[in-house]
Amino acid sequence: MLTAQNCSMRMQLAPPQPPDKVKVLCSKCRVPFREKVKNVREGFQVQCPNCTKLITFSTDSADPGVQRAFTEVRRIKNGMMLSINRGDGGFSG
Ligand SMILES: [Zn+2]
């Protein structure tokens, strides 16, 4: 268990912020883009900035990119609650 402690330095360090965006993989052009965590919710629609495909966030979506985004958001929110920072960067396309 690590406790993050700020040393009394001149510069005030901001507390570590959880990421506010998650990676979404477009199922059409396969190009990942980043969408705000708060936008990844049931029924929200976003256009892929690369190919302008309309992506609908839904937990029922058959789109693995959408499902992955939901998983990421859930993980971020859990991390915020538990304030545990575990190194886990196994997201590669
Ligand atoms: Zn696309």
Boltz pocket constraint, residues with backbone or C-beta under 6 A from the ligand:
constraints:
  - pocket:
      binder: B
      contacts: [[A, 26], [A, 27], [A, 28], [A, 29], [A, 30], [A, 31], [A, 48], [A, 49], [A, 50], [A, 51], [A, 52], [A, 53]]
      max_distance: 6.0
